[in-house]
Amino acid sequence: MSGEEQPNGKWAPWWIYVPVILGSNYVKQSLVQDLPVVVNAVLTLALVGTLS
């Protein structure tokens, strides 16, 4: 691949997003562990959508 900027608007390669999303999800889990599964799933989807 060349060093040209990719037109998709991402600021980093895909593998940079993985630890960011996993770390954010770990922190979220510790904060909302007593909430219902549906609320937890919605928060997870919102985090992934925001961080990627």
MODELLER restraints for C-alpha pairs under 7 A, 6 or more apart:
rsr = mdl.restraints
at = mdl.atoms
rsr.add(forms.Gaussian(group=physical.xy_distance, feature=features.Distance(at['CA:17:A'], at['CA:52:A']), mean=6.53, stdev=0.5))
rsr.add(forms.Gaussian(group=physical.xy_distance, feature=features.Distance(at['CA:21:A'], at['CA:48:A']), mean=6.32, stdev=0.5))
rsr.add(forms.Gaussian(group=physical.xy_distance, feature=features.Distance(at['CA:21:A'], at['CA:51:A']), mean=6.68, stdev=0.5))
rsr.add(forms.Gaussian(group=physical.xy_distance, feature=features.Distance(at['CA:25:A'], at['CA:44:A']), mean=6.74, stdev=0.5))
